Amino acid sequence: MSTAPKPRHIGRNISRIRELRDMKQEALAIAIGVSQQTVSSIEGSENVDDEKLKAIAEALGVTSDVIKNFSEDAVFNIIGNTFDIDNNNGSSVISYGCTFNPFDKMLEAYEENKKLYERLVEAEKEKVAFLEKLLSEKK
């Protein structure tokens, strides 16, 4: 049994990074100036030449070393260690608290509605005065 590390599948790494970036093959193809079918064949190949790899890395917003050394286990370890909701030691990035005062927002909405109502009443008064003037001129 051999303990030598398996060679990395560069195409699969490109695919996973692209998926993590929420990018479709077509978008990557446009970014590097090839067809979607070409991107599909690149993702299926174990090795990619350095020039293509550099262009793909730039389109994905990473370095070519990131693609070469990408490890899905490392990504899951980072996510698992960073987003620990059960542990309340401050390492959790998720915040469920309000970042604004709801009462202040309600008060602002009330004040805005009040101003709009006053403008509407004023417009109606002007319309009534105009119609009364027209009616008095007709007589």
N, C-alpha and C positions, 0 to 999 in steps of 0.2 A: 504494500500500500504506500503510495507516494504522498508526501506532505508538502510538495511544491505547490505554490499558489497557482490557481488557474489564471490563464491570461484573461484580461478584461475584454469584454465584447463592447467595443467603442460604439457601434451602431445602436446597441440596446441602451447604452448610457445616454446617447443623444436623444433617443426616444423618451426615456424617463425624465430627463431634464426638460425637454420640450413639453411633456405632459404636466410636469410640476409648474411650469410657467404658464400653463393653460393656453398653449399655442397649438394651432392645428398644423398639420404637415403643409397645407397649402400656404399658410402665412409664412412659415419658415422658407418654403420654396421661393416665394416672392422676395423675401429678404435677402436670399443669397443668389437669386437670379437663375434658378433652375426650375424644372417642372416638379409637380407633386410626386410623380412616379419616381423621379430621381431621388427625392428625399426618402421615399419608401425603400428604395434599394440601398441607399446609404445606411439607413437604420437597420437593414437586414444584414449588412456586412460586418464582419468581425473587426476589420481594420479599415481606417480611413486615412488618406494621405494628408500630410500636415497642412497643405495649403487650403484644402476643403475644410479641414477641422478648424482652422483659424477663422475662416469665414463663418462657419456654423456657430462657433463659440461667440463671435462678435454679435451675431444675430440673436443669440440666446441671452446675451448679457453676462457671459461668464468667460473664464479663460480656458484655453485648450487643456491646461493641466487639470482643471476641474472636471472636464469631460473624461479625460483619461483615467483619473483616479476616483471617479464617482462611485460611491458605495451606498446602496439603498439602506443597508443596515445602519450606517452612520447617520443618515437622515432621520430614520425612525428613532434612533437613540437620542438624537438632539431634540426631536419633537417630544419624545417621552420624558426627557429630563427637564425640558423647559416648561411644558404645559401640564404640570401636575396639579390637577384641580383638588384632589383629596388632601394634599399637603398645604397647609396655610402658612408657609414660612416666607411668603413674599415672592417666591419664584414664579408664581402664576402670573401670566400676562393678562389674563381675562379679567375684566372688571364689570361687575354687574350693577354697580352703583350709578345713580344719576349724576351727570356732570353739570346739571343746571337745576335751578330751583323751579319746580313745576308751578308753584304758586305765582312766582314772578311772571312766568310765561302766560298764565291765565289772566293775570292783571293786565299785561301788555295787550292781549287779545281783546279784553273787555274795553280798554281805553280806545283801541283802534276801532272797534265796533261802535262805540259811543260817538267818535268823531265822524265816522261814515254816516251814522244815523242823523247827526246834526246837519251834515252837508246835504243829505237827502231831503230833510224837512225844509231847509233853506231853498233848495231848488224847487220844491213843490210850492212854496210860498211865492216865489218869483213867477212860476207858471200860472198860478191862480191870479196874481196881480196883472200879468200880461193878458190873460183871457178876459178879466173884468174890464180892462182898458179897451180891448177890442170890442167887447159887447156894448160898452157905453158909447163908443164911436159909431156903432151901427144904428143907435137909436136916434 
